[in-house]
Amino acid sequence: MTELEFPEIIDAPRADVAVAAPAALDLRKVDLTDVALAKFGDWRKETADTKAELDKLALDLSTQARIDEAVSLRHRKINAPLALARKASAGLKSKLTSVSKSVGAELEAIESAWADVATAITPQIDAAQKKIDDAKEAARQAENARLANLRINVDGIMSRWVDRCMAADITAERIGNGIAALHELPMPQEVADVAAYWTQAKAEALSSMTSLQHEAAARAEAARLEAQRIENERVAAEQKAEAERLAEQQRLLAEQAAELQRKAEAIAAQERAAADEKVRLAQVAQFEKDMAAGSAVVPAEAARITGGWSDDYIPPASTVDELQPQTEAEMVAADGPEVDLPPAKRVIAIELEPADPIALPPVEEPATLNLGAINAWLGFTVNAAFLTVLCIEPAGRNKSAVLFRESQRAQIKAALIKHIEGLQ
């Protein structure tokens, strides 16, 4: 037992708790433990009465408001007295260290008693609150599932737009039309609850479609360049083949010209030989005539022809002069009788059989002149239809390009001049 002056701990009076008036104390000698525990009042009766009161209650916990009323009741009947006891315990412990153990044990007993009181309604409150919480969680999960399905629907809409742009035969122009159409596509009302997701998914789809458009354009350009390369190789091969064909024709023409030249030279040689033979035969005839007339001396050439003397014999000058014809009659006689010689044609036919000319294939000029080159040459623009009106027909085509031959330039020029001169 300790004697001291115990300061009064003032608590707010409680209307619902009857507090017994403490007995008169001799402040000079007091039992601090008893004094301290007395501060808690008759809590045993209070907890018993409250539990009995709450056991009789039929709580309506069907709504959140009813649950909140039950929680308020629990606070007034249980939590508030318990809070006062804890407050009193804290005050006593700070002032009465010597009785703190007793005070703590008393508080534990009080808490246990009030916990037992709380079993009257706390399980019902907790069960009702759990039911409502479970219902809220189920509703939340259902809403999340609904929104997830809406987002799946949005993904399906956008994926169809992107999938169309991944077709093997799609062109950059068609993808561009799709991008413009998707820009203008309004949001369906049924996905309005995920409007933000719609906007984000639409932006991502447009970005993917733009990338696919660039890829399609790159593929088309690569295909165009490859086709142009193949066409260039084809044209080059054709031009090479044509050049080789023309070169072969030139070679054949040169060979034919050489053959014709050789034949012409052979014919000329035959003609010269025939003329020489005619002269020789005339000389032989003259020699024979002179011999028949008893001439003592004959021309050296006639003797050479007949084998009478060698080529180095030279008759005297006087003899030569005597043999020259003096009168017209002598000159005619000197020519001797006419000798029928074989025609030159027969000689040629016998000595040289003419060969047939080599038949060369016709040279076909390729069509390589397009409208762009024609317009650059003219200095103004014409089209294929206008040239057709002028009776200038195309010589070929390269895909959609109309082609003419280089030799048609003069025809085009003349037709244009005639057309302009005919204007009124």
C-alpha positions as CSV (number, residue, x, y, z in Angstrom):
1,M,0.0,0.0,0.0
2,T,1.3,3.5,-0.9
3,E,0.1,6.7,0.5
4,L,-0.1,9.7,-1.8
5,E,-2.4,12.3,-3.0
6,F,-4.2,10.8,-6.0
7,P,-5.2,13.5,-8.5
8,E,-8.8,13.2,-9.8
9,I,-9.1,11.9,-13.4
10,I,-12.1,13.7,-15.0
11,D,-14.0,11.9,-17.7
12,A,-17.0,13.1,-19.6
13,P,-20.2,11.8,-17.9
14,R,-22.1,9.1,-19.8
15,A,-25.8,9.3,-19.9
16,D,-26.3,5.6,-20.7
17,V,-24.0,4.3,-18.0
18,A,-24.9,4.5,-14.3
19,V,-21.8,5.2,-12.4
20,A,-21.9,4.4,-8.7
21,A,-20.9,7.2,-6.4
22,P,-17.6,6.3,-4.9
23,A,-17.5,5.8,-1.2
24,A,-15.8,8.5,1.0
25,L,-12.1,7.9,1.0
26,D,-9.5,8.8,3.5
27,L,-7.1,10.6,1.2
28,R,-4.3,10.2,3.7
29,K,-4.3,6.5,3.4
30,V,-5.6,4.9,0.2
31,D,-5.0,1.7,-1.7
32,L,-3.8,2.9,-5.1
33,T,-4.7,-0.3,-6.9
34,D,-8.3,-0.1,-5.6
35,V,-8.4,3.5,-6.5
36,A,-7.1,2.9,-9.9
37,L,-9.4,0.0,-10.7
38,A,-12.3,2.0,-9.3
39,K,-11.8,4.4,-12.2
40,F,-13.1,1.8,-14.6
41,G,-16.4,1.7,-12.8
42,D,-18.6,-1.4,-12.7
43,W,-17.7,-2.5,-16.1
44,R,-18.7,-6.1,-15.5
45,K,-22.3,-5.2,-15.0
46,E,-22.2,-2.8,-17.9
47,T,-20.8,-5.3,-20.3
48,A,-23.3,-8.0,-19.1
49,D,-26.2,-5.7,-19.4
50,T,-25.1,-4.5,-22.9
51,K,-24.6,-8.0,-24.1
52,A,-28.0,-9.0,-22.8
53,E,-29.5,-6.0,-24.5
54,L,-27.8,-6.7,-27.9
55,D,-28.7,-10.4,-27.8
56,K,-32.3,-9.4,-27.8
57,L,-31.9,-7.2,-30.9
58,A,-33.1,-8.5,-34.4
59,L,-30.8,-6.5,-36.7
60,D,-32.0,-5.5,-40.2
61,L,-28.8,-5.6,-42.2
62,S,-30.3,-5.8,-45.7
63,T,-28.8,-2.5,-46.9
64,Q,-25.6,-0.5,-46.5
65,A,-27.6,2.1,-44.5
66,R,-28.8,-0.5,-42.1
67,I,-25.3,-1.9,-41.8
68,D,-24.1,1.6,-41.1
69,E,-26.7,2.0,-38.3
70,A,-25.6,-1.3,-36.8
71,V,-22.0,-0.1,-36.9
72,S,-23.0,3.2,-35.1
73,L,-24.9,1.2,-32.5
74,R,-21.8,-1.0,-31.9
75,H,-19.7,2.2,-31.6
76,R,-22.1,3.6,-28.9
77,K,-22.6,0.5,-27.0
78,I,-19.2,-1.1,-27.2
79,N,-16.5,1.0,-28.8
80,A,-17.3,4.2,-26.8
81,P,-17.2,2.5,-23.3
82,L,-14.1,0.6,-24.4
83,A,-12.4,3.8,-25.5
84,L,-13.2,5.4,-22.2
85,A,-11.6,2.4,-20.4
86,R,-8.5,2.6,-22.6
87,K,-8.3,6.3,-21.9
88,A,-8.6,5.7,-18.2
89,S,-6.0,3.0,-18.4
90,A,-3.6,5.3,-20.2
91,G,-4.1,8.0,-17.6
92,L,-3.6,5.6,-14.7
93,K,-0.5,4.0,-16.2
94,S,1.2,7.3,-16.6
95,K,0.6,8.2,-13.0
96,L,0.7,4.9,-11.2
97,T,3.6,2.9,-12.5
98,S,3.4,0.8,-9.4
99,V,-0.1,-0.5,-10.3
100,S,0.4,-0.6,-14.1
101,K,0.4,-4.4,-14.1
102,S,-2.9,-4.6,-12.3
103,V,-4.3,-1.9,-14.5
104,G,-3.1,-3.8,-17.6
105,A,-4.5,-7.0,-16.4
106,E,-7.8,-5.3,-15.7
107,L,-7.8,-3.8,-19.2
108,E,-7.2,-7.2,-20.7
109,A,-10.1,-8.6,-18.8
110,I,-12.3,-5.6,-19.9
111,E,-11.3,-6.1,-23.5
112,S,-12.0,-9.8,-23.4
113,A,-15.4,-9.1,-21.8
114,W,-16.3,-6.5,-24.4
115,A,-15.1,-8.8,-27.2
116,D,-17.5,-11.4,-25.9
117,V,-20.2,-8.7,-25.9
118,A,-19.2,-7.9,-29.6
119,T,-19.9,-11.4,-30.6
120,A,-23.6,-10.6,-30.2
121,I,-23.6,-8.5,-33.4
122,T,-20.2,-8.3,-35.0
123,P,-20.5,-11.7,-36.9
124,Q,-23.8,-10.6,-38.3
125,I,-22.3,-7.2,-39.3
126,D,-19.2,-8.8,-40.8
127,A,-21.3,-11.4,-42.7
128,A,-23.6,-8.7,-44.1
129,Q,-20.7,-6.5,-45.0
130,K,-18.9,-9.4,-46.8
131,K,-22.1,-10.2,-48.7
132,I,-22.3,-6.6,-49.9
133,D,-18.6,-6.5,-50.6
134,D,-18.8,-9.7,-52.5
135,A,-21.7,-8.4,-54.6
136,K,-19.7,-5.2,-55.3
137,E,-16.6,-7.3,-56.4
138,A,-18.8,-9.5,-58.6
139,A,-20.3,-6.4,-60.2
140,R,-16.8,-4.9,-60.6
141,Q,-15.6,-8.1,-62.3
142,A,-18.6,-8.3,-64.5
143,E,-18.1,-4.7,-65.6
144,N,-14.4,-5.3,-66.2
145,A,-15.4,-8.3,-68.3
146,R,-17.9,-6.3,-70.3
147,L,-15.3,-3.6,-71.0
148,A,-12.8,-6.2,-71.9
149,N,-15.2,-7.6,-74.5
150,L,-15.8,-4.1,-75.9
151,R,-12.0,-3.7,-76.2
152,I,-11.8,-7.1,-78.0
153,N,-14.5,-5.9,-80.4
154,V,-12.6,-2.7,-81.1
155,D,-9.4,-4.8,-81.7
156,G,-11.4,-7.0,-84.1
157,I,-12.6,-3.9,-86.1
158,M,-9.1,-2.4,-86.4
159,S,-7.4,-5.7,-87.2
160,R,-9.8,-6.2,-90.2
161,W,-8.7,-2.8,-91.6
162,V,-5.0,-3.7,-91.1
163,D,-5.5,-7.3,-92.5
164,R,-6.9,-5.9,-95.7
165,C,-3.7,-3.9,-96.2
166,M,-1.6,-7.1,-96.0
167,A,-3.2,-8.8,-99.0
168,A,-0.6,-9.9,-101.6
169,D,-2.2,-7.9,-104.5
170,I,-2.8,-4.7,-102.5
171,T,-1.5,-1.5,-103.9
172,A,-0.3,1.7,-102.1
173,E,-3.2,3.6,-103.7
174,R,-5.8,1.2,-102.3
175,I,-4.2,1.4,-98.8
176,G,-4.3,5.2,-99.1
177,N,-8.0,5.0,-99.8
178,G,-8.4,2.7,-96.7
179,I,-6.5,5.1,-94.5
180,A,-8.8,8.0,-95.6
181,A,-11.9,5.8,-95.0
182,L,-10.7,4.8,-91.5
183,H,-10.0,8.5,-90.6
184,E,-13.7,9.2,-91.4
185,L,-15.0,6.1,-89.6
186,P,-17.2,7.1,-86.6
187,M,-17.1,5.3,-83.3
188,P,-20.0,2.8,-83.0
189,Q,-22.3,3.6,-80.1
190,E,-22.0,0.2,-78.6
191,V,-18.3,0.8,-77.8
192,A,-18.8,4.3,-76.4
193,D,-17.9,3.1,-72.9
194,V,-14.3,2.4,-74.1
195,A,-14.0,5.6,-76.2
196,A,-10.5,6.2,-75.1
197,Y,-9.5,2.7,-76.1
198,W,-11.2,3.2,-79.5
199,T,-9.2,6.4,-80.2
200,Q,-5.9,4.7,-79.2
201,A,-6.6,1.5,-81.3
202,K,-7.7,3.6,-84.3
203,A,-4.4,5.6,-84.1
204,E,-2.4,2.4,-83.9
205,A,-4.2,0.9,-86.9
206,L,-3.7,4.0,-89.0
207,S,0.0,3.9,-88.1
208,S,0.3,0.2,-89.2
209,M,-1.6,0.9,-92.4
210,T,0.7,3.8,-93.2
211,S,3.7,1.5,-92.8
212,L,2.1,-1.1,-95.0
213,Q,1.4,1.6,-97.6
214,H,5.1,2.6,-97.7
215,E,6.0,-1.1,-98.0
216,A,3.5,-1.6,-100.9
217,A,4.9,1.5,-102.7
218,A,8.4,0.3,-102.3
219,R,7.4,-3.2,-103.7
220,A,5.7,-1.6,-106.6
221,E,8.7,0.6,-107.4
222,A,11.0,-2.4,-107.2
223,A,8.7,-4.4,-109.5
224,R,8.6,-1.5,-111.9
225,L,12.4,-1.1,-112.0
226,E,12.7,-4.9,-112.5
227,A,10.2,-4.9,-115.3
228,Q,12.0,-1.9,-116.9
229,R,15.3,-3.8,-116.5
230,I,13.9,-6.9,-118.2
231,E,12.4,-4.7,-121.0
232,N,15.7,-2.9,-121.5
233,E,17.5,-6.2,-121.7
234,R,14.9,-7.5,-124.2
235,V,15.1,-4.4,-126.3
236,A,18.9,-4.5,-126.2
237,A,18.9,-8.1,-127.2
238,E,16.5,-7.3,-130.1
239,Q,18.7,-4.4,-131.2
240,K,21.8,-6.6,-131.0
241,A,20.1,-9.3,-133.0
242,E,18.9,-6.7,-135.5
243,A,22.4,-5.3,-135.7
244,E,23.9,-8.7,-136.3
245,R,21.2,-9.4,-138.9
246,L,22.0,-6.1,-140.7
247,A,25.7,-6.8,-140.5
248,E,25.2,-10.3,-142.0
249,Q,23.1,-8.7,-144.8
250,Q,25.9,-6.2,-145.4
251,R,28.4,-9.0,-145.5
252,L,26.2,-11.0,-148.0
253,L,25.7,-7.8,-150.1
254,A,29.5,-7.2,-150.1
255,E,30.1,-10.8,-151.2
256,Q,27.5,-10.5,-153.9
257,A,29.0,-7.2,-155.1
258,A,32.4,-8.8,-155.2
259,E,31.0,-11.8,-157.1
260,L,29.3,-9.5,-159.6
261,Q,32.6,-7.5,-160.0
262,R,34.5,-10.7,-160.6
263,K,31.9,-11.8,-163.2
264,A,32.0,-8.3,-164.9
265,E,35.8,-8.5,-165.0
266,A,35.6,-12.0,-166.5
267,I,33.1,-10.8,-169.1
268,A,35.3,-7.9,-170.0
269,A,38.3,-10.2,-170.3
270,Q,36.3,-12.5,-172.6
271,E,35.2,-9.6,-174.7
272,R,38.8,-8.4,-175.0
273,A,39.9,-11.9,-175.9
274,A,37.2,-12.2,-178.5
275,A,38.2,-8.8,-180.1
276,D,41.8,-10.0,-180.1
277,E,40.8,-13.2,-181.7
278,K,38.8,-11.3,-184.4
279,V,41.9,-9.2,-185.2
280,R,44.1,-12.3,-185.3
281,L,41.7,-14.1,-187.6
282,A,41.6,-11.1,-189.9
283,Q,45.4,-11.0,-190.0
284,V,45.4,-14.7,-190.8
285,A,43.0,-14.2,-193.6
286,Q,45.0,-11.3,-195.0
287,F,48.2,-13.4,-194.8
288,E,46.5,-16.3,-196.7
289,K,45.3,-13.8,-199.3
290,D,48.7,-12.3,-199.7
291,M,50.2,-15.7,-200.0
292,A,47.7,-16.7,-202.6
293,A,48.6,-13.5,-204.5
294,G,52.3,-14.5,-204.5
295,S,53.6,-11.8,-202.3
296,A,57.2,-12.3,-201.5
297,V,57.2,-10.6,-198.1
298,V,54.4,-10.8,-195.5
299,P,53.9,-8.8,-192.3
300,A,55.9,-10.0,-189.4
301,E,52.8,-10.3,-187.2
302,A,51.1,-12.6,-189.8
303,A,54.2,-14.7,-190.0
304,R,54.4,-14.8,-186.3
305,I,50.8,-15.9,-186.1
306,T,51.3,-18.6,-188.7
307,G,54.6,-19.7,-187.1
308,G,56.8,-18.6,-190.1
309,W,59.4,-16.7,-188.0
310,S,60.2,-15.7,-184.6
311,D,59.0,-12.6,-182.8
312,D,62.4,-10.8,-183.0
313,Y,62.3,-10.7,-186.9
314,I,61.9,-7.1,-188.2
315,P,61.3,-6.7,-192.0
316,P,62.9,-4.0,-193.9
317,A,61.2,-0.6,-193.9
318,S,60.8,-0.5,-197.6
319,T,59.1,-3.8,-197.6
320,V,56.7,-2.6,-194.9
321,D,55.9,0.5,-196.8
322,E,55.2,-1.5,-200.0
323,L,52.8,-3.6,-198.1
324,Q,50.7,-0.7,-196.9
325,P,47.4,-0.2,-198.9
326,Q,47.6,2.9,-201.1
327,T,44.1,3.3,-202.5
328,E,40.6,2.9,-201.0
329,A,40.2,-0.3,-203.0
330,E,43.5,-1.6,-201.6
331,M,42.5,-0.6,-198.1
332,V,39.2,-2.5,-198.4
333,A,41.0,-5.5,-199.8
334,A,43.6,-5.2,-197.1
335,D,40.8,-5.7,-194.5
336,G,40.3,-9.1,-196.1
337,P,37.0,-11.0,-196.4
338,E,34.6,-10.8,-193.5
339,V,34.8,-13.7,-191.1
340,D,31.8,-14.9,-189.2
341,L,32.9,-14.9,-185.5
342,P,30.9,-16.5,-182.8
343,P,28.7,-14.0,-181.0
344,A,30.2,-12.6,-177.8
345,K,27.1,-13.8,-176.0
346,R,27.7,-17.4,-177.0
347,V,31.3,-17.1,-176.0
348,I,30.3,-15.7,-172.6
349,A,27.7,-18.4,-172.1
350,I,30.3,-21.1,-172.8
351,E,33.2,-19.6,-170.8
352,L,31.2,-18.2,-167.7
353,E,28.0,-19.4,-166.4
354,P,26.3,-16.4,-164.6
355,A,25.2,-17.2,-161.1
356,D,21.8,-16.2,-159.8
357,P,21.8,-13.1,-157.5
358,I,21.7,-13.9,-153.8
359,A,18.2,-13.3,-152.4
360,L,18.6,-11.1,-149.3
361,P,15.8,-10.9,-146.7
362,P,14.1,-7.6,-146.5
363,V,15.3,-5.2,-143.8
364,E,12.5,-4.5,-141.3
365,E,13.1,-1.2,-139.4
366,P,12.3,-1.6,-135.7
367,A,9.6,0.7,-134.1
368,T,11.5,2.7,-131.4
369,L,10.2,6.2,-131.8
370,N,7.7,7.1,-129.1
371,L,5.4,10.1,-128.7
372,G,7.7,11.8,-126.2
373,A,10.5,11.8,-128.7
374,I,8.2,13.0,-131.4
375,N,6.9,15.9,-129.3
376,A,10.4,16.9,-128.2
377,W,11.4,16.9,-131.9
378,L,8.4,19.0,-133.0
379,G,8.5,21.4,-130.1
380,F,4.8,20.9,-129.4
381,T,2.5,18.1,-128.3
382,V,0.6,15.7,-130.5
383,N,-1.1,12.4,-129.7
384,A,-1.6,9.1,-131.5
385,A,-5.2,9.9,-132.4
386,F,-4.1,13.1,-134.1
387,L,-1.4,11.3,-136.0
388,T,-3.9,8.7,-137.1
389,V,-6.1,11.5,-138.5
390,L,-3.0,12.6,-140.5
391,C,-2.8,9.0,-141.8
392,I,0.3,8.2,-139.8
393,E,-0.3,4.8,-138.5
394,P,1.7,3.4,-135.5
395,A,4.3,0.7,-136.2
396,G,4.1,-1.0,-132.9
397,R,3.5,-0.9,-129.1
398,N,5.4,-1.3,-125.9
399,K,2.7,-2.0,-123.3
400,S,0.6,1.2,-123.4
401,A,3.2,3.2,-125.4
402,V,2.5,3.8,-129.1
403,L,5.7,3.5,-131.2
404,F,6.7,4.7,-134.7
405,R,9.7,4.1,-136.9
406,E,12.5,6.7,-137.3
407,S,11.9,6.7,-141.1
408,Q,8.3,8.0,-140.4
409,R,9.7,11.4,-139.3
410,A,9.6,12.7,-142.9
411,Q,6.1,11.4,-143.3
412,I,5.0,13.1,-140.1
413,K,6.6,16.4,-141.1
414,A,5.0,16.4,-144.6
415,A,1.6,15.5,-143.1
416,L,1.8,18.3,-140.6
417,I,2.8,20.8,-143.3
418,K,-0.1,19.7,-145.5
419,H,-2.5,19.9,-142.6
420,I,-1.3,23.4,-141.6
421,E,-1.4,24.7,-145.2
422,G,-5.0,23.4,-145.5
423,L,-6.2,25.4,-142.5
424,Q,-8.6,28.2,-143.3
